[in-house]
């Protein structure tokens, strides 16, 4: 098994902490009880302590910095969460001391990013164009079967009223 962040291979994964959460909104009502009316799932995140060693350590360090300073989505391959896609580096704290030789240790936090898609359309500029767009969209909705139904208002408590409705 190998560990990686984007295109950078990690030599050792010392610690990994995934985090999942929700935002739950509550509002007080008059009798004192709180009413919960919404639960919004927050994006997954993961914090990891990693070690990079060897001749390519400086190059890998520069690559991780590049990924963070030039925002882009990366794939995280770890232990508890084998693969997490669409992750962005939120923070990275490298540490170098004599125990790592040419390498270094770093803590990194990644957060999943949900991407929105852009949809564009042209707005009508005149009343006639707007009416034409409405008519075209109604045509594409399909045809509804209509039925005539007789309603006897007398049976509902009204006297001498009878009507036909299309439903």
Buried (B, 14 or more C-beta within 10 A) or exposed (E): EEBBBBEBEBBEBEEBEBEEEEEEEEEEEEEEEEEEEEEEEEBBBBBBBBBBBEEBBEEBBEBBEEBBEEEEBBBBBBEEBEEBEBBBBEEBEBEBEEEBEEBBBBBBBBBBBEEEEEEEEEEEEEEEEEEEBEEEEEEEEEEEEEEEEEBEEEEEEEEEEEEEEEE
